[in-house]
Amino acid sequence: MLLFPYIPLKESDTLMGIVVVEVCDGNAITTLDLEEILEKEYPEVAVLSSDCLSFCGLCRVKPYAIVNNRRIFGKTPEECLDKIRAAIEEELAIYQ
């Protein structure tokens, strides 16, 4: 039994949020405006901010984000952003 009706997509339809990037509000990565940066660069990306992502203490240790359930780390927010972009590119390559 389907809980949601299946709606086939046409080639002309735009998919939104194929890649989900999750960030914790207490993380150093929030010094960058990830939502504005990533959603402008990649229309297929949805950036979600949460109070806590339940990786206790990780947000205090180093900048990180979760890209489609995969943790991405960096030594600096900028390095983490570069790695997030690479992870997004990998995810989007699946749909090409």
PDB file of N, CA, C and O in Angstrom:
ATOM      1  N   MET A   1       0.837  -1.174   0.000  1.00  0.00           N
ATOM      2  CA  MET A   1       0.000   0.000   0.000  1.00  0.00           C
ATOM      3  C   MET A   1       0.890   1.248   0.000  1.00  0.00           C
ATOM      4  O   MET A   1       1.800   1.367   0.820  1.00  0.00           O
ATOM      5  N   LEU A   2       0.622   2.162  -0.914  1.00  0.00           N
ATOM      6  CA  LEU A   2       1.364   3.407  -0.978  1.00  0.00           C
ATOM      7  C   LEU A   2       0.715   4.461  -0.086  1.00  0.00           C
ATOM      8  O   LEU A   2      -0.495   4.680  -0.142  1.00  0.00           O
ATOM      9  N   LEU A   3       1.527   5.099   0.728  1.00  0.00           N
ATOM     10  CA  LEU A   3       0.999   6.171   1.568  1.00  0.00           C
ATOM     11  C   LEU A   3       0.900   7.480   0.798  1.00  0.00           C
ATOM     12  O   LEU A   3       0.051   8.323   1.086  1.00  0.00           O
ATOM     13  N   PHE A   4       1.781   7.636  -0.188  1.00  0.00           N
ATOM     14  CA  PHE A   4       1.775   8.834  -1.003  1.00  0.00           C
ATOM     15  C   PHE A   4       1.549   8.424  -2.444  1.00  0.00           C
ATOM     16  O   PHE A   4       2.103   7.420  -2.891  1.00  0.00           O
ATOM     17  N   PRO A   5       0.759   9.167  -3.171  1.00  0.00           N
ATOM     18  CA  PRO A   5       0.527   8.786  -4.565  1.00  0.00           C
ATOM     19  C   PRO A   5       1.804   8.923  -5.378  1.00  0.00           C
ATOM     20  O   PRO A   5       2.575   9.861  -5.179  1.00  0.00           O
ATOM     21  N   TYR A   6       2.024   8.004  -6.278  1.00  0.00           N
ATOM     22  CA  TYR A   6       3.192   8.039  -7.156  1.00  0.00           C
ATOM     23  C   TYR A   6       2.870   8.952  -8.325  1.00  0.00           C
ATOM     24  O   TYR A   6       1.885   8.748  -9.034  1.00  0.00           O
ATOM     25  N   ILE A   7       3.707   9.960  -8.518  1.00  0.00           N
ATOM     26  CA  ILE A   7       3.511  10.895  -9.624  1.00  0.00           C
ATOM     27  C   ILE A   7       4.756  10.814 -10.497  1.00  0.00           C
ATOM     28  O   ILE A   7       5.828  11.257 -10.082  1.00  0.00           O
ATOM     29  N   PRO A   8       4.635  10.261 -11.686  1.00  0.00           N
ATOM     30  CA  PRO A   8       5.812  10.174 -12.551  1.00  0.00           C
ATOM     31  C   PRO A   8       6.269  11.562 -12.983  1.00  0.00           C
ATOM     32  O   PRO A   8       5.456  12.456 -13.217  1.00  0.00           O
ATOM     33  N   LEU A   9       7.579  11.724 -13.083  1.00  0.00           N
ATOM     34  CA  LEU A   9       8.133  13.009 -13.479  1.00  0.00           C
ATOM     35  C   LEU A   9       8.420  13.020 -14.970  1.00  0.00           C
ATOM     36  O   LEU A   9       8.839  12.022 -15.555  1.00  0.00           O
ATOM     37  N   LYS A  10       8.183  14.168 -15.559  1.00  0.00           N
ATOM     38  CA  LYS A  10       8.544  14.362 -16.957  1.00  0.00           C
ATOM     39  C   LYS A  10       9.975  14.886 -17.000  1.00  0.00           C
ATOM     40  O   LYS A  10      10.491  15.381 -15.998  1.00  0.00           O
ATOM     41  N   GLU A  11      10.602  14.776 -18.142  1.00  0.00           N
ATOM     42  CA  GLU A  11      11.972  15.232 -18.277  1.00  0.00           C
ATOM     43  C   GLU A  11      12.099  16.723 -17.981  1.00  0.00           C
ATOM     44  O   GLU A  11      13.151  17.178 -17.531  1.00  0.00           O
ATOM     45  N   SER A  12      11.046  17.479 -18.229  1.00  0.00           N
ATOM     46  CA  SER A  12      11.097  18.925 -18.027  1.00  0.00           C
ATOM     47  C   SER A  12      10.891  19.327 -16.566  1.00  0.00           C
ATOM     48  O   SER A  12      11.113  20.487 -16.218  1.00  0.00           O
ATOM     49  N   ASP A  13      10.473  18.397 -15.702  1.00  0.00           N
ATOM     50  CA  ASP A  13      10.250  18.714 -14.296  1.00  0.00           C
ATOM     51  C   ASP A  13      11.581  18.985 -13.589  1.00  0.00           C
ATOM     52  O   ASP A  13      12.594  18.356 -13.893  1.00  0.00           O
ATOM     53  N   THR A  14      11.567  19.917 -12.655  1.00  0.00           N
ATOM     54  CA  THR A  14      12.746  20.241 -11.878  1.00  0.00           C
ATOM     55  C   THR A  14      12.656  19.532 -10.537  1.00  0.00           C
ATOM     56  O   THR A  14      11.645  19.627  -9.842  1.00  0.00           O
ATOM     57  N   LEU A  15      13.716  18.823 -10.178  1.00  0.00           N
ATOM     58  CA  LEU A  15      13.769  18.148  -8.886  1.00  0.00           C
ATOM     59  C   LEU A  15      14.448  19.076  -7.885  1.00  0.00           C
ATOM     60  O   LEU A  15      15.496  19.650  -8.180  1.00  0.00           O
ATOM     61  N   MET A  16      13.861  19.223  -6.717  1.00  0.00           N
ATOM     62  CA  MET A  16      14.438  20.069  -5.684  1.00  0.00           C
ATOM     63  C   MET A  16      14.836  19.207  -4.495  1.00  0.00           C
ATOM     64  O   MET A  16      14.102  18.300  -4.102  1.00  0.00           O
ATOM     65  N   GLY A  17      15.984  19.490  -3.933  1.00  0.00           N
ATOM     66  CA  GLY A  17      16.398  18.788  -2.730  1.00  0.00           C
ATOM     67  C   GLY A  17      16.846  17.361  -2.970  1.00  0.00           C
ATOM     68  O   GLY A  17      16.644  16.505  -2.109  1.00  0.00           O
ATOM     69  N   ILE A  18      17.456  17.078  -4.128  1.00  0.00           N
ATOM     70  CA  ILE A  18      18.008  15.749  -4.368  1.00  0.00           C
ATOM     71  C   ILE A  18      19.120  15.479  -3.364  1.00  0.00           C
ATOM     72  O   ILE A  18      19.295  14.351  -2.904  1.00  0.00           O
ATOM     73  N   VAL A  19      19.868  16.524  -3.031  1.00  0.00           N
ATOM     74  CA  VAL A  19      20.950  16.412  -2.059  1.00  0.00           C
ATOM     75  C   VAL A  19      20.567  17.250  -0.842  1.00  0.00           C
ATOM     76  O   VAL A  19      20.231  18.428  -0.964  1.00  0.00           O
ATOM     77  N   VAL A  20      20.624  16.623   0.330  1.00  0.00           N
ATOM     78  CA  VAL A  20      20.285  17.311   1.572  1.00  0.00           C
ATOM     79  C   VAL A  20      21.562  17.505   2.379  1.00  0.00           C
ATOM     80  O   VAL A  20      22.284  16.550   2.667  1.00  0.00           O
ATOM     81  N   VAL A  21      21.828  18.754   2.739  1.00  0.00           N
ATOM     82  CA  VAL A  21      22.976  19.096   3.569  1.00  0.00           C
ATOM     83  C   VAL A  21      22.436  19.537   4.921  1.00  0.00           C
ATOM     84  O   VAL A  21      21.682  20.506   5.014  1.00  0.00           O
ATOM     85  N   GLU A  22      22.829  18.817   5.970  1.00  0.00           N
ATOM     86  CA  GLU A  22      22.351  19.136   7.318  1.00  0.00           C
ATOM     87  C   GLU A  22      23.501  19.710   8.134  1.00  0.00           C
ATOM     88  O   GLU A  22      24.623  19.207   8.085  1.00  0.00           O
ATOM     89  N   VAL A  23      23.211  20.768   8.883  1.00  0.00           N
ATOM     90  CA  VAL A  23      24.222  21.383   9.744  1.00  0.00           C
ATOM     91  C   VAL A  23      23.627  21.635  11.125  1.00  0.00           C
ATOM     92  O   VAL A  23      22.432  21.884  11.282  1.00  0.00           O
ATOM     93  N   CYS A  24      24.506  21.560  12.115  1.00  0.00           N
ATOM     94  CA  CYS A  24      24.134  21.839  13.504  1.00  0.00           C
ATOM     95  C   CYS A  24      24.373  23.320  13.769  1.00  0.00           C
ATOM     96  O   CYS A  24      25.412  23.858  13.385  1.00  0.00           O
ATOM     97  N   ASP A  25      23.424  23.982  14.419  1.00  0.00           N
ATOM     98  CA  ASP A  25      23.553  25.416  14.698  1.00  0.00           C
ATOM     99  C   ASP A  25      24.771  25.754  15.555  1.00  0.00           C
ATOM    100  O   ASP A  25      25.270  26.878  15.495  1.00  0.00           O
ATOM    101  N   GLY A  26      25.259  24.796  16.354  1.00  0.00           N
ATOM    102  CA  GLY A  26      26.399  25.054  17.229  1.00  0.00           C
ATOM    103  C   GLY A  26      27.741  24.792  16.573  1.00  0.00           C
ATOM    104  O   GLY A  26      28.774  24.914  17.232  1.00  0.00           O
ATOM    105  N   ASN A  27      27.760  24.442  15.313  1.00  0.00           N
ATOM    106  CA  ASN A  27      28.973  24.058  14.616  1.00  0.00           C
ATOM    107  C   ASN A  27      29.685  25.269  14.033  1.00  0.00           C
ATOM    108  O   ASN A  27      29.048  26.260  13.675  1.00  0.00           O
ATOM    109  N   ALA A  28      31.013  25.187  13.936  1.00  0.00           N
ATOM    110  CA  ALA A  28      31.812  26.277  13.370  1.00  0.00           C
ATOM    111  C   ALA A  28      31.489  26.539  11.902  1.00  0.00           C
ATOM    112  O   ALA A  28      31.752  27.630  11.396  1.00  0.00           O
ATOM    113  N   ILE A  29      30.926  25.557  11.220  1.00  0.00           N
ATOM    114  CA  ILE A  29      30.579  25.728   9.801  1.00  0.00           C
ATOM    115  C   ILE A  29      29.516  26.820   9.627  1.00  0.00           C
ATOM    116  O   ILE A  29      29.372  27.379   8.539  1.00  0.00           O
ATOM    117  N   THR A  30      28.779  27.120  10.689  1.00  0.00           N
ATOM    118  CA  THR A  30      27.721  28.130  10.580  1.00  0.00           C
ATOM    119  C   THR A  30      28.275  29.556  10.482  1.00  0.00           C
ATOM    120  O   THR A  30      27.508  30.504  10.319  1.00  0.00           O
ATOM    121  N   THR A  31      29.607  29.716  10.579  1.00  0.00           N
ATOM    122  CA  THR A  31      30.178  31.044  10.325  1.00  0.00           C
ATOM    123  C   THR A  31      30.034  31.407   8.852  1.00  0.00           C
ATOM    124  O   THR A  31      30.126  32.577   8.480  1.00  0.00           O
ATOM    125  N   LEU A  32      29.805  30.387   8.009  1.00  0.00           N
ATOM    126  CA  LEU A  32      29.511  30.602   6.591  1.00  0.00           C
ATOM    127  C   LEU A  32      28.005  30.486   6.391  1.00  0.00           C
ATOM    128  O   LEU A  32      27.349  29.717   7.094  1.00  0.00           O
ATOM    129  N   ASP A  33      27.459  31.217   5.465  1.00  0.00           N
ATOM    130  CA  ASP A  33      26.030  31.121   5.162  1.00  0.00           C
ATOM    131  C   ASP A  33      25.829  30.008   4.127  1.00  0.00           C
ATOM    132  O   ASP A  33      25.643  30.268   2.938  1.00  0.00           O
ATOM    133  N   LEU A  34      25.871  28.760   4.613  1.00  0.00           N
ATOM    134  CA  LEU A  34      25.792  27.600   3.725  1.00  0.00           C
ATOM    135  C   LEU A  34      24.531  27.586   2.888  1.00  0.00           C
ATOM    136  O   LEU A  34      24.566  27.238   1.707  1.00  0.00           O
ATOM    137  N   GLU A  35      23.419  27.962   3.493  1.00  0.00           N
ATOM    138  CA  GLU A  35      22.155  27.939   2.753  1.00  0.00           C
ATOM    139  C   GLU A  35      22.242  28.836   1.521  1.00  0.00           C
ATOM    140  O   GLU A  35      21.896  28.419   0.416  1.00  0.00           O
ATOM    141  N   GLU A  36      22.700  30.053   1.714  1.00  0.00           N
ATOM    142  CA  GLU A  36      22.798  30.981   0.585  1.00  0.00           C
ATOM    143  C   GLU A  36      23.842  30.510  -0.430  1.00  0.00           C
ATOM    144  O   GLU A  36      23.591  30.526  -1.635  1.00  0.00           O
ATOM    145  N   ILE A  37      24.998  30.096   0.051  1.00  0.00           N
ATOM    146  CA  ILE A  37      26.085  29.688  -0.842  1.00  0.00           C
ATOM    147  C   ILE A  37      25.696  28.457  -1.655  1.00  0.00           C
ATOM    148  O   ILE A  37      25.762  28.477  -2.884  1.00  0.00           O
ATOM    149  N   LEU A  38      25.293  27.388  -0.972  1.00  0.00           N
ATOM    150  CA  LEU A  38      25.058  26.119  -1.653  1.00  0.00           C
ATOM    151  C   LEU A  38      23.781  26.101  -2.481  1.00  0.00           C
ATOM    152  O   LEU A  38      23.772  25.562  -3.588  1.00  0.00           O
ATOM    153  N   GLU A  39      22.706  26.680  -1.963  1.00  0.00           N
ATOM    154  CA  GLU A  39      21.453  26.649  -2.715  1.00  0.00           C
ATOM    155  C   GLU A  39      21.521  27.549  -3.947  1.00  0.00           C
ATOM    156  O   GLU A  39      20.783  27.338  -4.910  1.00  0.00           O
ATOM    157  N   LYS A  40      22.404  28.552  -3.923  1.00  0.00           N
ATOM    158  CA  LYS A  40      22.591  29.386  -5.100  1.00  0.00           C
ATOM    159  C   LYS A  40      23.429  28.639  -6.145  1.00  0.00           C
ATOM    160  O   LYS A  40      23.130  28.683  -7.338  1.00  0.00           O
ATOM    161  N   GLU A  41      24.478  27.955  -5.682  1.00  0.00           N
ATOM    162  CA  GLU A  41      25.353  27.206  -6.591  1.00  0.00           C
ATOM    163  C   GLU A  41      24.687  25.946  -7.136  1.00  0.00           C
ATOM    164  O   GLU A  41      24.877  25.580  -8.295  1.00  0.00           O
ATOM    165  N   TYR A  42      23.906  25.289  -6.281  1.00  0.00           N
ATOM    166  CA  TYR A  42      23.289  24.008  -6.636  1.00  0.00           C
ATOM    167  C   TYR A  42      21.789  24.060  -6.349  1.00  0.00           C
ATOM    168  O   TYR A  42      21.392  23.879  -5.197  1.00  0.00           O
ATOM    169  N   PRO A  43      20.952  24.298  -7.336  1.00  0.00           N
ATOM    170  CA  PRO A  43      19.504  24.345  -7.107  1.00  0.00           C
ATOM    171  C   PRO A  43      18.932  23.011  -6.601  1.00  0.00           C
ATOM    172  O   PRO A  43      17.835  22.976  -6.044  1.00  0.00           O
ATOM    173  N   GLU A  44      19.677  21.925  -6.797  1.00  0.00           N
ATOM    174  CA  GLU A  44      19.210  20.601  -6.370  1.00  0.00           C
ATOM    175  C   GLU A  44      19.465  20.343  -4.889  1.00  0.00           C
ATOM    176  O   GLU A  44      19.083  19.294  -4.372  1.00  0.00           O
ATOM    177  N   VAL A  45      20.101  21.282  -4.205  1.00  0.00           N
ATOM    178  CA  VAL A  45      20.498  21.103  -2.809  1.00  0.00           C
ATOM    179  C   VAL A  45      19.524  21.812  -1.874  1.00  0.00           C
ATOM    180  O   VAL A  45      19.083  22.931  -2.136  1.00  0.00           O
ATOM    181  N   ALA A  46      19.201  21.131  -0.778  1.00  0.00           N
ATOM    182  CA  ALA A  46      18.430  21.735   0.307  1.00  0.00           C
ATOM    183  C   ALA A  46      19.315  21.729   1.553  1.00  0.00           C
ATOM    184  O   ALA A  46      19.803  20.675   1.961  1.00  0.00           O
ATOM    185  N   VAL A  47      19.522  22.887   2.151  1.00  0.00           N
ATOM    186  CA  VAL A  47      20.326  22.998   3.368  1.00  0.00           C
ATOM    187  C   VAL A  47      19.375  23.098   4.554  1.00  0.00           C
ATOM    188  O   VAL A  47      18.504  23.967   4.592  1.00  0.00           O
ATOM    189  N   LEU A  48      19.548  22.205   5.514  1.00  0.00           N
ATOM    190  CA  LEU A  48      18.705  22.183   6.708  1.00  0.00           C
ATOM    191  C   LEU A  48      19.557  22.452   7.934  1.00  0.00           C
ATOM    192  O   LEU A  48      20.583  21.802   8.136  1.00  0.00           O
ATOM    193  N   SER A  49      19.139  23.406   8.753  1.00  0.00           N
ATOM    194  CA  SER A  49      19.824  23.698  10.011  1.00  0.00           C
ATOM    195  C   SER A  49      19.017  23.138  11.158  1.00  0.00           C
ATOM    196  O   SER A  49      17.792  23.259  11.188  1.00  0.00           O
ATOM    197  N   SER A  50      19.712  22.518  12.110  1.00  0.00           N
ATOM    198  CA  SER A  50      19.060  21.936  13.282  1.00  0.00           C
ATOM    199  C   SER A  50      19.737  22.449  14.545  1.00  0.00           C
ATOM    200  O   SER A  50      20.898  22.858  14.518  1.00  0.00           O
ATOM    201  N   ASP A  51      19.000  22.423  15.652  1.00  0.00           N
ATOM    202  CA  ASP A  51      19.605  22.773  16.933  1.00  0.00           C
ATOM    203  C   ASP A  51      20.719  21.788  17.269  1.00  0.00           C
ATOM    204  O   ASP A  51      21.778  22.170  17.767  1.00  0.00           O
ATOM    205  N   CYS A  52      20.460  20.511  16.984  1.00  0.00           N
ATOM    206  CA  CYS A  52      21.429  19.469  17.308  1.00  0.00           C
ATOM    207  C   CYS A  52      21.214  18.291  16.370  1.00  0.00           C
ATOM    208  O   CYS A  52      20.077  17.910  16.090  1.00  0.00           O
ATOM    209  N   LEU A  53      22.313  17.713  15.884  1.00  0.00           N
ATOM    210  CA  LEU A  53      22.229  16.543  15.009  1.00  0.00           C
ATOM    211  C   LEU A  53      22.568  15.256  15.753  1.00  0.00           C
ATOM    212  O   LEU A  53      22.718  14.202  15.134  1.00  0.00           O
ATOM    213  N   SER A  54      22.690  15.336  17.078  1.00  0.00           N
ATOM    214  CA  SER A  54      22.901  14.173  17.952  1.00  0.00           C
ATOM    215  C   SER A  54      24.230  13.461  17.748  1.00  0.00           C
ATOM    216  O   SER A  54      24.319  12.248  17.938  1.00  0.00           O
ATOM    217  N   PHE A  55      25.259  14.200  17.363  1.00  0.00           N
ATOM    218  CA  PHE A  55      26.616  13.665  17.355  1.00  0.00           C
ATOM    219  C   PHE A  55      27.354  14.390  18.474  1.00  0.00           C
ATOM    220  O   PHE A  55      28.197  15.250  18.220  1.00  0.00           O
ATOM    221  N   CYS A  56      27.033  14.040  19.694  1.00  0.00           N
ATOM    222  CA  CYS A  56      27.443  14.766  20.893  1.00  0.00           C
ATOM    223  C   CYS A  56      28.895  15.226  20.875  1.00  0.00           C
ATOM    224  O   CYS A  56      29.820  14.417  20.799  1.00  0.00           O
ATOM    225  N   GLY A  57      29.069  16.520  20.945  1.00  0.00           N
ATOM    226  CA  GLY A  57      30.374  17.129  21.036  1.00  0.00           C
ATOM    227  C   GLY A  57      31.108  17.305  19.720  1.00  0.00           C
ATOM    228  O   GLY A  57      32.072  18.067  19.655  1.00  0.00           O
ATOM    229  N   LEU A  58      30.679  16.623  18.678  1.00  0.00           N
ATOM    230  CA  LEU A  58      31.380  16.692  17.399  1.00  0.00           C
ATOM    231  C   LEU A  58      31.413  18.112  16.851  1.00  0.00           C
ATOM    232  O   LEU A  58      32.408  18.527  16.257  1.00  0.00           O
ATOM    233  N   CYS A  59      30.333  18.856  17.047  1.00  0.00           N
ATOM    234  CA  CYS A  59      30.267  20.213  16.496  1.00  0.00           C
ATOM    235  C   CYS A  59      31.281  21.145  17.154  1.00  0.00           C
ATOM    236  O   CYS A  59      31.650  22.164  16.571  1.00  0.00           O
ATOM    237  N   ARG A  60      31.728  20.812  18.343  1.00  0.00           N
ATOM    238  CA  ARG A  60      32.726  21.643  19.011  1.00  0.00           C
ATOM    239  C   ARG A  60      34.146  21.294  18.587  1.00  0.00           C
ATOM    240  O   ARG A  60      35.060  22.103  18.746  1.00  0.00           O
ATOM    241  N   VAL A  61      34.331  20.095  18.049  1.00  0.00           N
ATOM    242  CA  VAL A  61      35.662  19.623  17.700  1.00  0.00           C
ATOM    243  C   VAL A  61      36.133  20.150  16.354  1.00  0.00           C
ATOM    244  O   VAL A  61      37.247  20.664  16.243  1.00  0.00           O
ATOM    245  N   LYS A  62      35.297  20.029  15.331  1.00  0.00           N
ATOM    246  CA  LYS A  62      35.673  20.479  13.989  1.00  0.00           C
ATOM    247  C   LYS A  62      34.435  20.760  13.165  1.00  0.00           C
ATOM    248  O   LYS A  62      33.366  20.221  13.448  1.00  0.00           O
ATOM    249  N   PRO A  63      34.566  21.604  12.143  1.00  0.00           N
ATOM    250  CA  PRO A  63      33.433  21.887  11.264  1.00  0.00           C
ATOM    251  C   PRO A  63      33.008  20.621  10.523  1.00  0.00           C
ATOM    252  O   PRO A  63      33.839  19.867  10.017  1.00  0.00           O
ATOM    253  N   TYR A  64      31.712  20.411  10.474  1.00  0.00           N
ATOM    254  CA  TYR A  64      31.198  19.261   9.732  1.00  0.00           C
ATOM    255  C   TYR A  64      29.788  19.529   9.259  1.00  0.00           C
ATOM    256  O   TYR A  64      29.113  20.439   9.741  1.00  0.00           O
ATOM    257  N   ALA A  65      29.358  18.725   8.311  1.00  0.00           N
ATOM    258  CA  ALA A  65      27.978  18.729   7.835  1.00  0.00           C
ATOM    259  C   ALA A  65      27.652  17.300   7.429  1.00  0.00           C
ATOM    260  O   ALA A  65      28.543  16.465   7.274  1.00  0.00           O
ATOM    261  N   ILE A  66      26.385  17.036   7.263  1.00  0.00           N
ATOM    262  CA  ILE A  66      25.951  15.729   6.793  1.00  0.00           C
ATOM    263  C   ILE A  66      25.356  15.931   5.402  1.00  0.00           C
ATOM    264  O   ILE A  66      24.402  16.688   5.225  1.00  0.00           O
ATOM    265  N   VAL A  67      25.933  15.242   4.422  1.00  0.00           N
ATOM    266  CA  VAL A  67      25.472  15.333   3.044  1.00  0.00           C
ATOM    267  C   VAL A  67      24.872  13.983   2.677  1.00  0.00           C
ATOM    268  O   VAL A  67      25.586  12.990   2.539  1.00  0.00           O
ATOM    269  N   ASN A  68      23.545  13.958   2.520  1.00  0.00           N
ATOM    270  CA  ASN A  68      22.826  12.703   2.232  1.00  0.00           C
ATOM    271  C   ASN A  68      23.286  11.578   3.160  1.00  0.00           C
ATOM    272  O   ASN A  68      23.659  10.497   2.704  1.00  0.00           O
ATOM    273  N   ASN A  69      23.254  11.844   4.454  1.00  0.00           N
ATOM    274  CA  ASN A  69      23.578  10.882   5.511  1.00  0.00           C
ATOM    275  C   ASN A  69      25.055  10.520   5.607  1.00  0.00           C
ATOM    276  O   ASN A  69      25.397   9.530   6.254  1.00  0.00           O
ATOM    277  N   ARG A  70      25.932  11.289   4.987  1.00  0.00           N
ATOM    278  CA  ARG A  70      27.375  11.042   5.068  1.00  0.00           C
ATOM    279  C   ARG A  70      28.035  12.234   5.741  1.00  0.00           C
ATOM    280  O   ARG A  70      27.865  13.371   5.299  1.00  0.00           O
ATOM    281  N   ARG A  71      28.793  11.983   6.816  1.00  0.00           N
ATOM    282  CA  ARG A  71      29.464  13.071   7.531  1.00  0.00           C
ATOM    283  C   ARG A  71      30.674  13.563   6.751  1.00  0.00           C
ATOM    284  O   ARG A  71      31.503  12.777   6.293  1.00  0.00           O
ATOM    285  N   ILE A  72      30.756  14.884   6.610  1.00  0.00           N
ATOM    286  CA  ILE A  72      31.850  15.536   5.904  1.00  0.00           C
ATOM    287  C   ILE A  72      32.550  16.462   6.905  1.00  0.00           C
ATOM    288  O   ILE A  72      31.901  17.296   7.537  1.00  0.00           O
ATOM    289  N   PHE A  73      33.873  16.315   7.048  1.00  0.00           N
ATOM    290  CA  PHE A  73      34.651  17.087   8.024  1.00  0.00           C
ATOM    291  C   PHE A  73      35.671  17.973   7.330  1.00  0.00           C
ATOM    292  O   PHE A  73      36.061  17.724   6.189  1.00  0.00           O
ATOM    293  N   GLY A  74      36.093  19.008   8.037  1.00  0.00           N
ATOM    294  CA  GLY A  74      37.190  19.839   7.583  1.00  0.00           C
ATOM    295  C   GLY A  74      37.887  20.444   8.782  1.00  0.00           C
ATOM    296  O   GLY A  74      37.312  20.523   9.868  1.00  0.00           O
ATOM    297  N   LYS A  75      39.122  20.870   8.591  1.00  0.00           N
ATOM    298  CA  LYS A  75      39.849  21.520   9.686  1.00  0.00           C
ATOM    299  C   LYS A  75      39.367  22.943   9.898  1.00  0.00           C
ATOM    300  O   LYS A  75      39.416  23.474  11.007  1.00  0.00           O
ATOM    301  N   THR A  76      38.894  23.562   8.801  1.00  0.00           N
ATOM    302  CA  THR A  76      38.356  24.919   8.864  1.00  0.00           C
ATOM    303  C   THR A  76      36.983  24.907   8.187  1.00  0.00           C
ATOM    304  O   THR A  76      36.678  23.982   7.434  1.00  0.00           O
ATOM    305  N   PRO A  77      36.156  25.916   8.441  1.00  0.00           N
ATOM    306  CA  PRO A  77      34.874  25.981   7.743  1.00  0.00           C
ATOM    307  C   PRO A  77      35.035  26.018   6.217  1.00  0.00           C
ATOM    308  O   PRO A  77      34.238  25.422   5.493  1.00  0.00           O
ATOM    309  N   GLU A  78      36.062  26.714   5.737  1.00  0.00           N
ATOM    310  CA  GLU A  78      36.289  26.815   4.295  1.00  0.00           C
ATOM    311  C   GLU A  78      36.679  25.468   3.693  1.00  0.00           C
ATOM    312  O   GLU A  78      36.201  25.105   2.618  1.00  0.00           O
ATOM    313  N   GLU A  79      37.554  24.720   4.390  1.00  0.00           N
ATOM    314  CA  GLU A  79      37.941  23.388   3.920  1.00  0.00           C
ATOM    315  C   GLU A  79      36.731  22.462   3.925  1.00  0.00           C
ATOM    316  O   GLU A  79      36.541  21.672   3.001  1.00  0.00           O
ATOM    317  N   CYS A  80      35.926  22.563   4.957  1.00  0.00           N
ATOM    318  CA  CYS A  80      34.716  21.747   5.040  1.00  0.00           C
ATOM    319  C   CYS A  80      33.770  22.078   3.886  1.00  0.00           C
ATOM    320  O   CYS A  80      33.178  21.178   3.290  1.00  0.00           O
ATOM    321  N   LEU A  81      33.630  23.351   3.573  1.00  0.00           N
ATOM    322  CA  LEU A  81      32.769  23.761   2.455  1.00  0.00           C
ATOM    323  C   LEU A  81      33.266  23.162   1.139  1.00  0.00           C
ATOM    324  O   LEU A  81      32.467  22.696   0.327  1.00  0.00           O
ATOM    325  N   ASP A  82      34.574  23.173   0.930  1.00  0.00           N
ATOM    326  CA  ASP A  82      35.133  22.574  -0.291  1.00  0.00           C
ATOM    327  C   ASP A  82      34.806  21.079  -0.359  1.00  0.00           C
ATOM    328  O   ASP A  82      34.464  20.561  -1.422  1.00  0.00           O
ATOM    329  N   LYS A  83      34.914  20.397   0.772  1.00  0.00           N
ATOM    330  CA  LYS A  83      34.606  18.958   0.816  1.00  0.00           C
ATOM    331  C   LYS A  83      33.107  18.710   0.637  1.00  0.00           C
ATOM    332  O   LYS A  83      32.711  17.713   0.033  1.00  0.00           O
ATOM    333  N   ILE A  84      32.275  19.612   1.158  1.00  0.00           N
ATOM    334  CA  ILE A  84      30.826  19.510   0.959  1.00  0.00           C
ATOM    335  C   ILE A  84      30.504  19.645  -0.527  1.00  0.00           C
ATOM    336  O   ILE A  84      29.705  18.881  -1.068  1.00  0.00           O
ATOM    337  N   ARG A  85      31.128  20.618  -1.180  1.00  0.00           N
ATOM    338  CA  ARG A  85      30.921  20.781  -2.630  1.00  0.00           C
ATOM    339  C   ARG A  85      31.305  19.507  -3.386  1.00  0.00           C
ATOM    340  O   ARG A  85      30.590  19.086  -4.295  1.00  0.00           O
ATOM    341  N   ALA A  86      32.427  18.896  -3.016  1.00  0.00           N
ATOM    342  CA  ALA A  86      32.867  17.660  -3.681  1.00  0.00           C
ATOM    343  C   ALA A  86      31.851  16.541  -3.441  1.00  0.00           C
ATOM    344  O   ALA A  86      31.545  15.777  -4.357  1.00  0.00           O
ATOM    345  N   ALA A  87      31.331  16.442  -2.221  1.00  0.00           N
ATOM    346  CA  ALA A  87      30.327  15.410  -1.910  1.00  0.00           C
ATOM    347  C   ALA A  87      29.041  15.662  -2.693  1.00  0.00           C
ATOM    348  O   ALA A  87      28.408  14.716  -3.163  1.00  0.00           O
ATOM    349  N   ILE A  88      28.652  16.920  -2.836  1.00  0.00           N
ATOM    350  CA  ILE A  88      27.461  17.266  -3.621  1.00  0.00           C
ATOM    351  C   ILE A  88      27.666  16.850  -5.074  1.00  0.00           C
ATOM    352  O   ILE A  88      26.774  16.262  -5.686  1.00  0.00           O
ATOM    353  N   GLU A  89      28.835  17.153  -5.622  1.00  0.00           N
ATOM    354  CA  GLU A  89      29.133  16.778  -7.007  1.00  0.00           C
ATOM    355  C   GLU A  89      29.042  15.261  -7.190  1.00  0.00           C
ATOM    356  O   GLU A  89      28.510  14.790  -8.196  1.00  0.00           O
ATOM    357  N   GLU A  90      29.556  14.498  -6.228  1.00  0.00           N
ATOM    358  CA  GLU A  90      29.468  13.031  -6.291  1.00  0.00           C
ATOM    359  C   GLU A  90      28.012  12.573  -6.284  1.00  0.00           C
ATOM    360  O   GLU A  90      27.625  11.698  -7.058  1.00  0.00           O
ATOM    361  N   GLU A  91      27.219  13.166  -5.412  1.00  0.00           N
ATOM    362  CA  GLU A  91      25.800  12.783  -5.314  1.00  0.00           C
ATOM    363  C   GLU A  91      25.058  13.135  -6.603  1.00  0.00           C
ATOM    364  O   GLU A  91      24.259  12.343  -7.101  1.00  0.00           O
ATOM    365  N   LEU A  92      25.324  14.318  -7.134  1.00  0.00           N
ATOM    366  CA  LEU A  92      24.625  14.743  -8.352  1.00  0.00           C
ATOM    367  C   LEU A  92      25.037  13.908  -9.560  1.00  0.00           C
ATOM    368  O   LEU A  92      24.247  13.729 -10.487  1.00  0.00           O
ATOM    369  N   ALA A  93      26.261  13.398  -9.556  1.00  0.00           N
ATOM    370  CA  ALA A  93      26.731  12.566 -10.674  1.00  0.00           C
ATOM    371  C   ALA A  93      25.879  11.306 -10.825  1.00  0.00           C
ATOM    372  O   ALA A  93      25.751  10.768 -11.924  1.00  0.00           O
ATOM    373  N   ILE A  94      25.308  10.846  -9.737  1.00  0.00           N
ATOM    374  CA  ILE A  94      24.428   9.658  -9.780  1.00  0.00           C
ATOM    375  C   ILE A  94      23.216   9.922 -10.654  1.00  0.00           C
ATOM    376  O   ILE A  94      22.712   9.011 -11.310  1.00  0.00           O
ATOM    377  N   TYR A  95      22.743  11.162 -10.668  1.00  0.00           N
ATOM    378  CA  TYR A  95      21.503  11.504 -11.375  1.00  0.00           C
ATOM    379  C   TYR A  95      21.751  12.015 -12.792  1.00  0.00           C
ATOM    380  O   TYR A  95      20.806  12.396 -13.483  1.00  0.00           O
ATOM    381  N   GLN A  96      23.002  12.027 -13.231  1.00  0.00           N
ATOM    382  CA  GLN A  96      23.317  12.519 -14.585  1.00  0.00           C
ATOM    383  C   GLN A  96      23.061  11.446 -15.624  1.00  0.00           C
ATOM    384  O   GLN A  96      23.269  11.677 -16.815  1.00  0.00           O
TER     385      GLN A  96
END
